[in-house]
Amino acid sequence: MTNLPPNQIPRHTVKTAAQRFGLDGSQIRRLCVSLEVGEKIGRDWLLSDADFERIARRPQRNRNYRKGK
């Protein structure tokens, strides 16, 4: 945690998070809700550096998994 006042904590938009993680904006917004990160202000979500770290540590799905193999 930083020692910065709340109004000086670096904030990022869903758009910058989507670019960083290679995801769509709607996927980032779903992650904000499911991981309980970010702050919704009006219709927009703002994410801190700590929120970025939490998103980066999220469990990944194994897309190569096939039933019966």
N, C-alpha and C positions, 0 to 999 in steps of 0.2 A: 504494500500500500504506500502511496506517496504522501508526502507532507504538504501537498499543495492544497489551497482552499478549494472547495467544490466548484467555484466558478472558473478555476484555472486548470482543471483536469482536462487533458486532451480528449476531444470527442471526435468520433468518426461517424459517417453516414452509412446507411445500408449499401449505397452504391460503392463506396470505397471498400467495404468488407467483401462485397461480392467480387470485386476485381481481385482482391488479395487472395481469396480462397477459391477462385475459379467457379463460383456458383452463381445462380440467378438471384436477383433481389428477393423474390418471393421465398426462396429457400432460406435465405438469411433471416427474413422476418419470422418464418416458422421456427427456426432455431432459437431466435430470441424468446419466443413464447415457451418452447419446450425446455430450454436450458435455464429459463428465468434470468436472462441477461439483458442488458441494454435498458434504455429508458425511453418510453413512448411519450413524445410531446406532440400533441395534436394528432396528425396523421403520420408523422415521421418517427423513426427510431434513431436514437443516438447511442453509440457504443464507445466504451472506454478501452484503453489498452488492456486492462484486466479482462474485459469481455472478449476481446480478440483472443487472448490466451485461452480462455475457457472454450471458445468455439474451436480453436485449434486442437484441444485435447479431447474433443467429443469422440465417442465411440464410432468407428467406421463400420459400415456394413460390408460383408464379404460378398461381392457381386459375382464371384466365380463359383459360388456354392450351387450345386445341383442335387436335387433329391435323387436317391438311388445310386449315387456314385460314391 
